[in-house]
Amino acid sequence: MVVLDLEESGRQIGEKLFILLSTRQKKELAQFVLDYKIGDIQTDILYAAFLQENQKTHGQSLTEIREGDLYFCLEQRLVTVRNQVIPLTVKEFKIFSLLIQHPRRVYSYEVILDLVWQEDYSYYSRKAVNNHISNLRRKIKIAPDVPDYVKSVYGIGYKFEI
């Protein structure tokens, strides 16, 4: 178990966290630091863009979806709009993942509750789904001209559509 003391320096905390990384992750981090030091990575590069490029160079197959300015990667749990990382909660990501992987398919409130919460949905309501969808939409709509990707189907549920 690693115990972090917030009074410690960033370096001390980093060293403690470094031991938690796998060998592959340590190599990737070391390469990133070296590339950064020699100037191969600009200081203003977006972390999401780096992750996307890094995964491609390793030849790993990812579940990626691109729709205009929107990028979704299931394995990295990453959503970006115009290369800006969209921080989503666990439930928001699960809802968005469900919708984007099955575009134009309408999911009822009950199905979303069942698949995302995976609990008896009598404890939750449509309001819980509505609140999460509302937060998701607000986070993704980073500019007025960004499309509303999550559409309401009145009285039934939601779908992903451009």
C-alpha positions as CSV (number, residue, x, y, z in Angstrom):
1,M,0.0,0.0,0.0
2,V,1.3,3.5,-0.9
3,V,0.6,6.2,1.6
4,L,0.7,9.8,0.2
5,D,1.3,12.8,2.4
6,L,0.1,16.0,0.7
7,E,2.8,17.8,2.6
8,E,5.4,16.0,0.5
9,S,6.9,17.5,-2.6
10,G,5.6,16.7,-6.0
11,R,8.8,14.7,-6.7
12,Q,8.3,12.6,-3.6
13,I,4.7,11.8,-4.4
14,G,5.7,11.1,-8.0
15,E,8.3,8.6,-6.9
16,K,5.8,6.8,-4.7
17,L,3.3,6.6,-7.6
18,F,5.9,5.5,-10.1
19,I,6.3,2.2,-8.3
20,L,2.6,1.5,-9.0
21,L,3.2,1.6,-12.8
22,S,3.7,-1.5,-14.9
23,T,7.0,-2.0,-16.7
24,R,5.4,-1.0,-20.0
25,Q,3.9,2.2,-18.4
26,K,7.3,3.1,-16.9
27,K,8.9,2.8,-20.3
28,E,6.2,4.9,-22.0
29,L,6.5,7.6,-19.3
30,A,10.3,7.6,-19.6
31,Q,10.1,7.9,-23.4
32,F,7.6,10.8,-23.0
33,V,9.9,12.6,-20.6
34,L,12.9,12.2,-22.9
35,D,10.9,13.4,-25.9
36,Y,9.7,16.3,-23.9
37,K,13.2,17.3,-22.8
38,I,14.7,17.2,-26.3
39,G,11.8,19.2,-27.7
40,D,10.0,16.5,-29.7
41,I,6.8,17.3,-27.7
42,Q,5.8,20.9,-27.6
43,T,4.7,22.2,-24.2
44,D,1.3,23.1,-25.5
45,I,0.4,19.7,-26.9
46,L,-2.8,18.3,-25.7
47,Y,-2.5,15.2,-23.6
48,A,-5.4,13.5,-25.5
49,A,-3.7,14.0,-28.8
50,F,-0.5,12.5,-27.4
51,L,-2.4,9.5,-26.1
52,Q,-4.1,8.9,-29.4
53,E,-0.8,9.0,-31.3
54,N,1.0,6.9,-28.7
55,Q,-1.5,4.1,-28.9
56,K,-1.3,4.1,-32.7
57,T,2.5,3.6,-32.6
58,H,2.1,0.6,-30.3
59,G,-0.2,-1.1,-32.8
60,Q,-2.9,-1.8,-30.2
61,S,-6.4,-2.2,-31.5
62,L,-8.8,0.3,-29.8
63,T,-12.5,0.9,-29.9
64,E,-12.4,4.4,-31.4
65,I,-15.2,6.5,-32.9
66,R,-14.7,9.8,-34.7
67,E,-17.7,12.0,-35.6
68,G,-16.5,15.4,-36.8
69,D,-14.7,17.1,-33.9
70,L,-15.8,14.3,-31.5
71,Y,-13.4,11.5,-30.6
72,F,-14.3,8.6,-28.3
73,C,-12.0,5.8,-27.1
74,L,-13.6,3.1,-25.0
75,E,-10.3,1.5,-23.7
76,Q,-8.8,4.8,-22.7
77,R,-12.1,6.1,-21.3
78,L,-11.4,9.2,-23.3
79,V,-13.8,11.7,-24.9
80,T,-12.5,14.8,-26.7
81,V,-14.2,17.5,-28.6
82,R,-11.9,19.6,-30.8
83,N,-9.0,17.9,-29.0
84,Q,-10.2,19.2,-25.6
85,V,-10.5,16.4,-23.1
86,I,-14.1,16.1,-21.7
87,P,-13.9,14.9,-18.1
88,L,-16.9,12.6,-17.5
89,T,-18.1,10.8,-14.4
90,V,-18.3,7.0,-14.5
91,K,-22.0,7.1,-15.1
92,E,-21.8,9.8,-17.8
93,F,-19.1,7.8,-19.6
94,K,-21.1,4.6,-19.4
95,I,-24.2,6.3,-20.8
96,F,-22.3,8.0,-23.6
97,S,-20.4,4.8,-24.4
98,L,-23.8,2.9,-24.7
99,L,-25.3,5.6,-27.0
100,I,-22.3,6.3,-29.2
101,Q,-21.5,2.6,-29.9
102,H,-25.1,2.2,-31.2
103,P,-25.8,5.4,-33.1
104,R,-29.5,6.2,-33.9
105,R,-30.7,3.3,-31.6
106,V,-33.1,4.6,-29.0
107,Y,-32.5,3.5,-25.5
108,S,-35.4,3.8,-23.0
109,Y,-34.9,5.2,-19.6
110,E,-35.4,1.7,-18.1
111,V,-32.8,0.1,-20.4
112,I,-30.3,2.9,-19.6
113,L,-30.9,2.4,-15.9
114,D,-30.5,-1.4,-16.2
115,L,-27.3,-1.3,-18.3
116,V,-25.6,1.6,-16.6
117,W,-26.6,1.3,-13.0
118,Q,-26.9,-2.5,-13.1
119,E,-29.2,-2.4,-10.1
120,D,-32.9,-2.6,-9.5
121,Y,-34.1,0.6,-11.2
122,S,-37.0,1.0,-8.8
123,Y,-34.5,2.9,-6.6
124,Y,-33.7,5.3,-9.3
125,S,-35.9,7.3,-11.6
126,R,-36.0,8.9,-15.0
127,K,-34.8,12.0,-13.2
128,A,-31.5,10.3,-12.5
129,V,-31.0,9.5,-16.2
130,N,-32.2,13.0,-17.1
131,N,-29.7,14.6,-14.7
132,H,-26.8,12.6,-16.0
133,I,-27.7,13.3,-19.7
134,S,-28.1,17.0,-18.9
135,N,-24.6,17.1,-17.4
136,L,-23.2,15.0,-20.3
137,R,-24.6,17.4,-22.8
138,R,-23.4,20.4,-21.0
139,K,-19.8,19.1,-20.8
140,I,-19.7,18.0,-24.5
141,K,-21.1,21.3,-25.8
142,I,-17.9,23.3,-25.5
143,A,-19.0,25.8,-28.1
144,P,-22.3,26.9,-29.6
145,D,-21.5,25.4,-33.0
146,V,-20.8,21.9,-31.5
147,P,-23.7,19.6,-32.4
148,D,-26.0,18.1,-29.8
149,Y,-24.9,14.5,-30.1
150,V,-27.3,13.1,-27.5
151,K,-30.9,13.5,-28.7
152,S,-34.0,13.1,-26.7
153,V,-36.8,10.9,-27.9
154,Y,-39.8,12.4,-26.1
155,G,-41.3,10.1,-23.5
156,I,-39.0,7.2,-24.4
157,G,-35.3,7.9,-23.8
158,Y,-32.2,8.9,-25.7
159,K,-30.1,8.2,-28.7
160,F,-26.7,9.3,-30.2
161,E,-27.1,11.1,-33.5
162,I,-25.4,13.9,-35.4
